[in-house]
Amino acid sequence: MEPINHKEYRILIVEDDEEIRDGVEIFLRSQGYQVFKASDGIEGLEVLEQEEIDLAIVDIMMPRMDGIMMTVKLRETYEFPVIMLSAKSEETDKVVGLNIGADDYVTKPFTPLELMARVNSQLRRYTRFKNRNPKDENQRIHINGGLELNEDTVEVQVDGRPVKMTPIEFKILTLLIKNPGRVFSAEEIYERVWNEKAINTDTIMVHVRNIRDKIEINPKEPKYLKVVWGVGYKIEKQP
């Protein structure tokens, strides 16, 4: 795992609770990050117009403009990672946030070490995303939002967290992530993975359900692995 040069990164904290905002700032600065602050979504967007930001930590519930609306607006222009801060009572808002472009979430109360682990993970992913060469025909690391699959090491990660896959699950996910947005029928998935004519595709439904349980924060409202009813399955393309 490549090291993070903290001094190269500029982080925006958008949080209306001054105590939390200042506490996160102190810890991030102690780790060498450059920090910018805002107390609501409107101020956060103003900072983005003036500064080059590499990652934003955004609270969901804020006055004037909340974190959901701010994330929607910033995603119109920016691709850097967004980590949302949420209270346990904001579970639904958290899922909405992830679906509209946030990359990760941290539930309050959280420890500085937990937040730092999420920040480092997202910055590593973002750095790889920016530095990868899309014209490289030998590219075997596939990144889609916080989902990463490495064909060479046969590893899958979600937001920096390793996910264990069976060989069949890995093959199905590889097929889908290499073709983001494309819908594959159960028959086509079966024939491509098993290399034989599909007779009974019920097993595909079971494998897809297992994959979703492993890679989705909320499998009932999936961010990545989507069902297109009556047609098949696809990996939704993420920023």
N, C-alpha and C positions, 0 to 999 in steps of 0.2 A: 504494500500500500504506500503510494507516494506521499511524502511529507507535505504539509501545508505551510507555505510561507505567509504567516498571518499579516505581515506588514504590507503585502501586496493587495489585501482585500479591504473593501469599504462596505460597512454594514449599516443599514438603516433600521432603527427601532421605531415602530409606530404603536404607541401604547398610551392610553389616557390616564392610567394610574401612575402618578409621578414616582412613587416608591419603587414599583416594579421597573419602570423605564430607567431610572437612575441606577438601580441595582444591576440590571443587565448591562448597562453601559460600563459600569465599573469593572465588571468581570471580563467583558470583551476587551476593554482597553488593557487590562492586566495581561491578557493573552497576546497583545500586540496588534489587535485589529484597529482600524480607523472606524470611528463610530459617528453616526448622524442620528438625530432624534426628531420625532414629531409626536404631537399629542392626539391627532386624529387623521383620517384619511385624506382630507383636503390638504393639511400641512405636509403629509407624506408625499403626495403627488407634486407639491411645490418643490420639495427637496429633490425629487427625481429630475425636475427640469433644470436644476442648478448643478447637481453633482452626479458623477458616474458611480453607480452603486452596483455591487456584486451580489448582494443578498439582502432580503428584507425580512424582518421579524415583525409580523403584523397581528395585533389583537383583533378578535372578531367584533366584540361589542365596544363601540366608541361613539361619542356624540358627533353630530354634523354629518360625517361620512364613516360608515362602519368598514371593517376589514374586508367583508365580502365585496362591497361595491368598489373599494379601492383596488382589490386584486383584479376585478373585471376590467377596470380602466387601465391599470398598468400593463395587463396582458395584451392590450392593443398595440403596445410599443416594445415592451421589454421581455426578455427571455430568462433573466436571472432567477434563481430559486427564491421561493416565498415560503417561509415557515409561519404557520398560523398559531396563535396562542388562544386557547379556548378553555372555558370552565366546563366541568362535567355536565352541567345543565344545558350546554350548547352543542350537544351531540349532533343534532340535525344540521345546525349551521356549519359544523365542522365538515360533515360529509359534503354539503353544498360547496364549501370552500375548496375542497380537494377536486371536486368535479369541474369547477370553473377556472382552475389553473394553479391553485396552491400545490406545493410539492410535498409538504409534510406538516405535521401539527404537533404541538406539545400541550398537554393538559395541565392547567393550574391546579394546585401548586406544583412547581417543578424545581429541580435542583440545578444549580449552575452547570454541573458536570453533564447532566442529561441534555441541557440545551446546547452545550458546546459540542457534544457528540453529534447531534443533529446538524449543527452548523458545519462542522468539519465534513460530515458525510455529503451534504448537499454541495459544498464548495468543490470537493473532489470530483463529484459527478459532473458539475457544471464545467469544471476545467477540462475534463476529458471530452465533454460534448463540444466545447469551443475549439479544442485542439485537434479533434479527429478530422481525417481527410475523407470526405464522402466519395472521392474518386478512387479510393484505394480498393481494388478488387479483392484483396485478401482480407478485408475488414471482417473480423469474426466476433467482434464485440458489438452487441446491438443494444442501444439505449433509447428508451421511450419514456419520457418523464422520469419518474423515480425507479422505473423498472429496467434492470440491466441483465442481459444474458450473454455469457461468454462461451462460445462454442468450443474453444480450445481447452479450457479448464473444466467445462461442463458445470458451470456455476451460475446460479441465479441470485440476484440481490434485489430487494425492494427498499428504497430509501436507505441504502447502505447496510441493510439487515440481510444476512444470508438466508436463503430459503431452500429447503431440501426438496428435491424432485425425484420421482421415479424415472427410469429411462424413457418410458413411454410419455409421461407428462412432459419431460424435457423436449422430446422430439416434437410434440404437438405445439408447445409454446414457441419453439424455434421457428416452426413453419409460420405461425401467426405473427410473431414479432418481426420477422424479416419482410413481412408484407403488410405494414400497418394500414388500416383502413379497408383492406380487401376482405370481402366476406367469403369464407370457405364453407361449403356444405359438409355435413357429417360424412357423406360418401367420399368426397374428395380428400378430407383429412385422413380417413381410414386408408384409402388407397395409397396416399403419399407416405404415411407413417409405416404401415404394415407391408407396403409394396405388393399388395394383392387386391383382387376385386372385393369390394365391400358386399358382405352378405347380411350382417347384423350390425347396425351402427349404434345400438343402445349403449355399447361400451364407450363410445365417444362422449356421450352426454355425461356419463359417470366421471370420466377423466377430466372433462372441462369443469365440472362442478368441483372436483378436488383441486384443480389448478387455481380456480377462483378463490377457494377457501384459503389458499396459501399466499396469494399475491395481493388480495384486496383487503383494505381496512374494513370495509363493510361489504361482504359478498352479496348482500341483497340490493345494494346500490353500487354496482361495480364501476370503477374508474377505467380499468384497462380492458378486461375480457368481457366483451358484450355479446349478447344473443340478438341476432336479427331474426325475429320470429318467422318461422316458415321458410327460412332461407339457410341460415347457418350461423357461424361464429366469426368474430373478428377481434383484433386488438385495436382499440381506439387510439388514434394518433394523438400524442401529448406534446406540449411545448417543451 
